[in-house]
């Protein structure tokens, strides 16, 4: 199956080709910062997406993590010495720089950023940066004061103007005890950014709105009704859609997930909030995907104060929530509408019923009775239906599944 770097489509066998890092050659440059220990995980993350990874380390990086660890994980000797005859005999530094499809530097310390900006070639990592014609992505990692310092900012801005990509940094608590910008992105986020970097722009020009996660329907100021949705499926869709060239608005119920890079996220609580957020902006969107597990009912009268245990039994009066997906599909200028149907029995029957009743263009039937799939799991499987067709997407991780579903959407929207 031809993957990353080629146009995603349904191939002749009816399999969905999707984006990944298969056959991509990634050179990982590791600078000398505390975040260097995360680079081991980054190698794993890149490799599990199919990339071939080679590592070049700065001298100081080796104080934080051993070349042996990275050699074991990458499956290749680690390069670190500019003047190492043995290494040069294997894959010399110019060859290494030429070999790469993408050069990721993570962590990119203030020192490395400054030296790359100055064009210095006094050690292997910066020499590779100078010698490569591959795109370079810097993942800054440093103390927050060092990051906001005018010198670092000037270096980053000059490198960005020269076409280097800046992935991060994130903001938060730092190894030094301070709080602020300068944390390296998590390995998973960097691997996602790399995937996005190579993704074919199958959804270029599309504006996609995706609902994700659960809704919370308040009972009183401290209690609510909700469900087991983690948001992972919807966030994977948002991330994959961005990777495939779409501009993405993610309307998210409460989740513990970080926003996918490059996606506009609007946080909501209850179904009413979700409906308002969707309707406020839907006119700007060409595709709507309802992946959220919206509570079908809300409490009729939310108690203004914490409710007290006054009797043995309690009855809550519930009223129907608005149907967000059906409301979007009923718009005069409706976008291409895709629903999900989370079912535990008669999955196909109920899903097809929702496709027709809500006047959708497509529905992804999600059998949530299968252990390890669906709600709050990392994997999922879908059976997708549209008016005159269907396609089964077998169990896989949610990001791959998201790419496959979006590929189907892109194909069917223009069919
Ligand atoms: O978030 P995860 O942990 O990753 O889990 C993913 C998931 C299982 C939540 C997801 O894959 C999924 O199946 N989402 C749909 C859940 C759902 O509420 O299904 P439903 O059959 O009840 O609703 C049908 C469709 O109508 C859905 O697109 C839903 O978003 C939409 N809906 C439902 C009720 C309502 N009031 N408004 C809606 O828009």
Boltz pocket constraint, residues with backbone or C-beta under 6 A from the ligand:
constraints:
  - pocket:
      binder: B
      contacts: [[A, 211], [A, 212], [A, 213], [A, 214], [A, 228], [A, 229], [A, 230], [A, 231], [A, 232], [A, 233], [A, 234], [A, 271], [A, 290], [A, 291], [A, 292], [A, 293], [A, 294], [A, 295], [A, 296], [A, 321], [A, 322], [A, 323], [A, 324], [A, 325], [A, 326], [A, 338], [A, 339], [A, 340], [A, 341], [A, 342], [A, 343], [A, 354], [A, 364], [A, 366], [A, 368], [A, 374], [A, 375], [A, 376], [A, 377]]
      max_distance: 6.0
